[in-house]
Amino acid sequence: MDYENENSNQGYHLEELSNSDYEIKDGEPDIIGWDVRNNGGGKLGEVDELIFDPQARKVRYIVLNMEGNDLDLEDERRVLIPIGIANLHTDKDEVVVPLITELQLAQLPPYESCPKLTPELEMNIRRAIEGEAGSTAPYDHPQFYEHEHFDEDRFYNRGNDSTIVADEASRNGDERAARTGRIVERLKRSDKDEPIDPTAS
């Protein structure tokens, strides 16, 4: 299958947060290690990683480690859950994916690493979640992420009172941008270990 701009969009526009020079913004919850549950309270696994777009500074996927899940599903798998189909529940330090089924989870392709996150794999994730009646539009970055599956506002604002504030948006009065602001930011130089200069006396 052909994908638009396939050669330039082999998943390299996305990064794992823990392997980048970015971090969660101050004031936003770091959900790594939080339990992920379905609408009935059954444990699906834990948040293992976040996959984000450094250019947009937006989280695109939660990496779900299915080890220890309460369902009859293989637990030696990691799969990607689009951020917009999950709900943040800060009162319980957990993430809820209310509408996902066991069949959908079983059909999600296993996740290995970002360099292997191809347009084909991302389309397979969408098909697993939407089923046969899902979108047949071709992969086209960045329009692919305009789908409600990647709406951070849905993740942060359904069922809780957590809000996101963008760096510039709140100062400029842009209500839409303030509501859906970026939740990752580049590490400040002082936050990183300075390299040792071997020539320094």
Contacts in CASP RR format, 6 or more apart in sequence:
PFRMAT RR
TARGET T0000
AUTHOR 0000-0000-0000
METHOD contacts of the structure
MODEL  1
MDYENENSNQGYHLEELSNSDYEIKDGEPDIIGWDVRNNGGGKLGEVDEL
IFDPQARKVRYIVLNMEGNDLDLEDERRVLIPIGIANLHTDKDEVVVPLI
TELQLAQLPPYESCPKLTPELEMNIRRAIEGEAGSTAPYDHPQFYEHEHF
DEDRFYNRGNDSTIVADEASRNGDERAARTGRIVERLKRSDKDEPIDPTA
S
1 120 0 8 1.000
1 123 0 8 1.000
2 138 0 8 1.000
3 9 0 8 1.000
3 119 0 8 1.000
3 120 0 8 1.000
3 123 0 8 1.000
3 138 0 8 1.000
3 139 0 8 1.000
4 138 0 8 1.000
4 139 0 8 1.000
4 140 0 8 1.000
4 141 0 8 1.000
5 140 0 8 1.000
5 141 0 8 1.000
6 119 0 8 1.000
6 139 0 8 1.000
9 119 0 8 1.000
9 139 0 8 1.000
9 141 0 8 1.000
10 115 0 8 1.000
10 117 0 8 1.000
10 118 0 8 1.000
10 119 0 8 1.000
11 114 0 8 1.000
11 115 0 8 1.000
11 117 0 8 1.000
11 118 0 8 1.000
11 119 0 8 1.000
11 122 0 8 1.000
12 114 0 8 1.000
12 115 0 8 1.000
13 53 0 8 1.000
13 54 0 8 1.000
13 55 0 8 1.000
13 141 0 8 1.000
14 51 0 8 1.000
14 52 0 8 1.000
14 53 0 8 1.000
14 60 0 8 1.000
14 61 0 8 1.000
14 114 0 8 1.000
14 117 0 8 1.000
15 22 0 8 1.000
15 51 0 8 1.000
15 52 0 8 1.000
15 53 0 8 1.000
15 54 0 8 1.000
15 114 0 8 1.000
16 49 0 8 1.000
16 50 0 8 1.000
16 51 0 8 1.000
16 63 0 8 1.000
16 113 0 8 1.000
16 114 0 8 1.000
17 23 0 8 1.000
17 24 0 8 1.000
17 49 0 8 1.000
17 50 0 8 1.000
17 51 0 8 1.000
17 52 0 8 1.000
17 59 0 8 1.000
17 184 0 8 1.000
18 32 0 8 1.000
18 49 0 8 1.000
18 50 0 8 1.000
19 114 0 8 1.000
20 52 0 8 1.000
20 54 0 8 1.000
21 186 0 8 1.000
21 187 0 8 1.000
21 192 0 8 1.000
22 52 0 8 1.000
22 54 0 8 1.000
22 57 0 8 1.000
22 184 0 8 1.000
22 185 0 8 1.000
22 186 0 8 1.000
22 187 0 8 1.000
23 184 0 8 1.000
23 185 0 8 1.000
23 187 0 8 1.000
23 191 0 8 1.000
24 30 0 8 1.000
24 183 0 8 1.000
24 184 0 8 1.000
25 182 0 8 1.000
25 183 0 8 1.000
25 184 0 8 1.000
25 185 0 8 1.000
28 164 0 8 1.000
28 183 0 8 1.000
29 88 0 8 1.000
29 90 0 8 1.000
29 93 0 8 1.000
29 162 0 8 1.000
31 47 0 8 1.000
31 50 0 8 1.000
31 62 0 8 1.000
31 88 0 8 1.000
31 95 0 8 1.000
32 47 0 8 1.000
32 48 0 8 1.000
32 49 0 8 1.000
32 50 0 8 1.000
33 46 0 8 1.000
33 47 0 8 1.000
33 48 0 8 1.000
34 46 0 8 1.000
34 47 0 8 1.000
34 93 0 8 1.000
34 94 0 8 1.000
34 95 0 8 1.000
35 43 0 8 1.000
35 45 0 8 1.000
35 46 0 8 1.000
35 93 0 8 1.000
35 94 0 8 1.000
35 95 0 8 1.000
36 43 0 8 1.000
36 44 0 8 1.000
36 45 0 8 1.000
36 46 0 8 1.000
36 47 0 8 1.000
36 62 0 8 1.000
36 64 0 8 1.000
36 81 0 8 1.000
36 86 0 8 1.000
36 94 0 8 1.000
36 95 0 8 1.000
36 96 0 8 1.000
36 97 0 8 1.000
37 43 0 8 1.000
37 44 0 8 1.000
37 94 0 8 1.000
37 95 0 8 1.000
37 96 0 8 1.000
37 97 0 8 1.000
38 44 0 8 1.000
38 96 0 8 1.000
38 97 0 8 1.000
38 98 0 8 1.000
38 100 0 8 1.000
39 96 0 8 1.000
39 98 0 8 1.000
39 99 0 8 1.000
41 96 0 8 1.000
42 70 0 8 1.000
42 71 0 8 1.000
43 68 0 8 1.000
43 69 0 8 1.000
43 70 0 8 1.000
44 64 0 8 1.000
44 66 0 8 1.000
44 69 0 8 1.000
44 70 0 8 1.000
44 71 0 8 1.000
44 97 0 8 1.000
44 100 0 8 1.000
44 105 0 8 1.000
45 64 0 8 1.000
45 65 0 8 1.000
45 66 0 8 1.000
45 67 0 8 1.000
45 68 0 8 1.000
45 69 0 8 1.000
46 64 0 8 1.000
46 65 0 8 1.000
46 67 0 8 1.000
47 62 0 8 1.000
47 63 0 8 1.000
47 64 0 8 1.000
47 65 0 8 1.000
47 95 0 8 1.000
48 63 0 8 1.000
48 64 0 8 1.000
48 65 0 8 1.000
48 78 0 8 1.000
49 62 0 8 1.000
49 63 0 8 1.000
49 78 0 8 1.000
50 59 0 8 1.000
50 61 0 8 1.000
50 62 0 8 1.000
50 63 0 8 1.000
50 184 0 8 1.000
51 59 0 8 1.000
51 60 0 8 1.000
51 61 0 8 1.000
51 62 0 8 1.000
51 63 0 8 1.000
51 80 0 8 1.000
51 114 0 8 1.000
51 117 0 8 1.000
52 58 0 8 1.000
52 59 0 8 1.000
52 60 0 8 1.000
52 184 0 8 1.000
53 60 0 8 1.000
53 142 0 8 1.000
53 145 0 8 1.000
54 184 0 8 1.000
56 142 0 8 1.000
56 145 0 8 1.000
56 182 0 8 1.000
57 182 0 8 1.000
57 183 0 8 1.000
57 184 0 8 1.000
57 185 0 8 1.000
58 145 0 8 1.000
58 150 0 8 1.000
58 152 0 8 1.000
58 182 0 8 1.000
58 183 0 8 1.000
58 184 0 8 1.000
59 83 0 8 1.000
59 152 0 8 1.000
59 183 0 8 1.000
59 184 0 8 1.000
60 82 0 8 1.000
60 83 0 8 1.000
60 145 0 8 1.000
60 150 0 8 1.000
61 80 0 8 1.000
61 81 0 8 1.000
61 82 0 8 1.000
61 83 0 8 1.000
62 80 0 8 1.000
62 81 0 8 1.000
62 83 0 8 1.000
62 86 0 8 1.000
62 95 0 8 1.000
63 78 0 8 1.000
63 79 0 8 1.000
63 80 0 8 1.000
63 81 0 8 1.000
63 111 0 8 1.000
64 78 0 8 1.000
64 79 0 8 1.000
64 80 0 8 1.000
64 81 0 8 1.000
65 78 0 8 1.000
66 73 0 8 1.000
66 74 0 8 1.000
66 75 0 8 1.000
66 76 0 8 1.000
66 77 0 8 1.000
66 78 0 8 1.000
66 79 0 8 1.000
66 105 0 8 1.000
67 75 0 8 1.000
67 76 0 8 1.000
68 75 0 8 1.000
69 75 0 8 1.000
71 102 0 8 1.000
71 105 0 8 1.000
72 102 0 8 1.000
73 102 0 8 1.000
73 105 0 8 1.000
73 106 0 8 1.000
77 110 0 8 1.000
78 110 0 8 1.000
78 111 0 8 1.000
78 112 0 8 1.000
79 105 0 8 1.000
79 108 0 8 1.000
79 109 0 8 1.000
79 110 0 8 1.000
79 111 0 8 1.000
80 108 0 8 1.000
80 111 0 8 1.000
80 117 0 8 1.000
80 125 0 8 1.000
81 97 0 8 1.000
81 100 0 8 1.000
82 125 0 8 1.000
82 126 0 8 1.000
82 129 0 8 1.000
82 147 0 8 1.000
82 149 0 8 1.000
82 150 0 8 1.000
83 149 0 8 1.000
83 150 0 8 1.000
83 151 0 8 1.000
83 152 0 8 1.000
83 155 0 8 1.000
84 148 0 8 1.000
84 149 0 8 1.000
84 150 0 8 1.000
84 151 0 8 1.000
84 152 0 8 1.000
84 154 0 8 1.000
84 155 0 8 1.000
85 97 0 8 1.000
85 99 0 8 1.000
85 100 0 8 1.000
85 129 0 8 1.000
85 149 0 8 1.000
85 154 0 8 1.000
86 95 0 8 1.000
86 96 0 8 1.000
86 97 0 8 1.000
86 155 0 8 1.000
87 95 0 8 1.000
87 96 0 8 1.000
87 97 0 8 1.000
87 98 0 8 1.000
87 154 0 8 1.000
87 155 0 8 1.000
87 158 0 8 1.000
87 159 0 8 1.000
87 160 0 8 1.000
88 95 0 8 1.000
88 155 0 8 1.000
88 156 0 8 1.000
88 160 0 8 1.000
88 162 0 8 1.000
89 95 0 8 1.000
89 96 0 8 1.000
89 159 0 8 1.000
89 160 0 8 1.000
90 160 0 8 1.000
90 162 0 8 1.000
91 160 0 8 1.000
100 129 0 8 1.000
104 128 0 8 1.000
104 129 0 8 1.000
107 128 0 8 1.000
108 125 0 8 1.000
108 128 0 8 1.000
108 129 0 8 1.000
109 121 0 8 1.000
109 124 0 8 1.000
109 125 0 8 1.000
109 128 0 8 1.000
111 117 0 8 1.000
119 139 0 8 1.000
119 141 0 8 1.000
119 144 0 8 1.000
120 139 0 8 1.000
122 139 0 8 1.000
122 144 0 8 1.000
123 139 0 8 1.000
126 134 0 8 1.000
126 135 0 8 1.000
126 147 0 8 1.000
126 149 0 8 1.000
127 134 0 8 1.000
129 149 0 8 1.000
135 147 0 8 1.000
148 154 0 8 1.000
151 180 0 8 1.000
152 164 0 8 1.000
152 180 0 8 1.000
152 181 0 8 1.000
152 183 0 8 1.000
153 164 0 8 1.000
153 179 0 8 1.000
153 180 0 8 1.000
156 162 0 8 1.000
156 163 0 8 1.000
156 164 0 8 1.000
156 183 0 8 1.000
157 163 0 8 1.000
157 179 0 8 1.000
163 179 0 8 1.000
164 178 0 8 1.000
164 179 0 8 1.000
164 180 0 8 1.000
164 181 0 8 1.000
164 182 0 8 1.000
164 183 0 8 1.000
165 178 0 8 1.000
165 181 0 8 1.000
166 174 0 8 1.000
166 177 0 8 1.000
166 178 0 8 1.000
166 180 0 8 1.000
166 181 0 8 1.000
166 182 0 8 1.000
167 182 0 8 1.000
167 185 0 8 1.000
168 174 0 8 1.000
168 177 0 8 1.000
169 175 0 8 1.000
169 176 0 8 1.000
169 177 0 8 1.000
169 178 0 8 1.000
169 181 0 8 1.000
170 178 0 8 1.000
END
